[in-house]
Amino acid sequence: MSDLLAQIKADMKEAMRNKEKVRLAAIRMLLAAIKQIEVDQRIEVQDTDILVILDKMIKQRRDSISQFESADRQELADIEKQEIEALQNYMPQALTDAEISSLIDAALNETGAESMRDMGKVMAILKPQMQGRADMGAVSGKIKAKLG
């Protein structure tokens, strides 16, 4: 079992003891998503797999928040925000803009990228380094700006 998965399971027990309903629900959803991957792919998930799942779940929650707020359902948006906070605890430290720029520059130099056709090569190098530590959509925009 990965260290991150062990931490998540320990936190679930703590949330149960402390009767933290929203945090417990978020952790249970995370564990269900992890179990689904394990069953579907017949693998034991690693920390990197868990980060991908976390990133996806946080992105889903952000989309839900915008939809709830546009429908004047603030109470539901607040629950989603609390779930994001619970899930963020398992994400690694976010990269600063300066760190992101330097990683992009290094990847551009390494691939010799000159045009938008080389975008895939650059993203292939950056994604493992930045997974869970930066918004890949924003990173993609910065790469396009430098290549375009």
N, C-alpha and C positions, 0 to 999 in steps of 0.2 A: 504494500500500500504506500502511495506517495505521501510525503510529509504534509502537503497541502490538504489532501483528502482526510488524513488523520486529524488535522486541525479543524476542518469543517465539521467532522463528526463530533469532536469534543465540544465545539461551539454549539452544536445542536442540543447536546445534553445540558449545557449551561443555560441555553435559552429556555429549555423545558423547565428547569429548576426555577428560573427567575420569572417564569410565566410571561415571557416577551413574545406575544402572539405574532406580530408582524415579522420580527426577526426570525422566529421559528418557521413561519410559513415560507419566507425567502430561502432559508437554508434547506428546507425540505424540497422545494422546487429545484434547487441546485442539485441536490443529491439524486432526485428523480431524473434530471437531465443527464447526469453522469452515468447513472445506472442504465439509462436508455442507450447511451453510446456504447457502453460495455457489452450490452446484450446484442445490439444491432451489428456491431463490428467484431464481436468476440475478441476483445482486447482488454487489457487492464490499463485504465487511463493513467497517464503521466501528468505531471504538473502543467506541462505545456498544453495538453488537451483540455485541462480544467480551465486554464486561462482563456482559451478560445470559447469555451462554453460560457464563462463569466462575461466575456466581452459581448457575446451575442445576447445574453439575458439582460445586461445593462442597457444595451441599445434598444431592446424591445420595451423596456420600462420607460425609457425616454420618449419613445414614440407614443406609448400609452398616455404619458403625462400630457403631451401636447394635445392629444385627442380629447382627453378628459377635460382639460382646461378650456378648449374651444366649445365643449358641450356644457360648460358651467357645472361640472361635477368635481368641485375642488376637493371634497372629502376622499374621492377615489384617487385623485392626483396626489394627495398627501400620502396615502398608503403606498403608492408606487415610489414616491421619493424616499420613504423610509426603507423600502425594499432595496433601492439603489444603494443607500447608505450601508445596509447590511452586507450587500454583495461587494461593495467597494473595499471592504476590509480585507478581502482575499487577493486583491489586485496588487501588483508590485508598484513601487514608487513611480509616479508619472515622470516622463522626460520633460525637461524645460525646452523652450523654443530654440535656445542656442544649441542644446544637445541634439535636437531633431535636425536642425540645419547642418550641423557638422556631420551627422550620420548620412544625411542625404548627399552632401558634397563628397564624402568618402565613397558612397555607392556609385555616384555618377563617375568619379574618377576610375573606380575599379572596373566598371562595365564599359567605360568609354562612350557612354550614351550621349548622343547628339541631337536626337529628334524624338518625337512622340512614339515612334515605332519601337524605341528601346525602353519604353515605360515598363513593360513586363519584366525585363531583366533587372531593372532597378528595384521594383517592388519585390521581386523574389529574394533579393538580398536583404532588403529592409524589414520585410514582414516578420521573420523570426526574431530579429533584434528588437523590434518595437511592439510585438504582440502584447496587448494588455497594458502597455505603457504610454501609448499615444493613440489618438483618433486617426485611424488609417485613412479615412476620407479626407481629413485636413492635410495629412502627409501627402496624399495623392495630389491634392491641389497645389501644394508647394512644389512638388516635383514638376507638375505641368507648367507652373510659372517659370521654373528654371530652364525647362526644355523648350518652351514655346517662345 
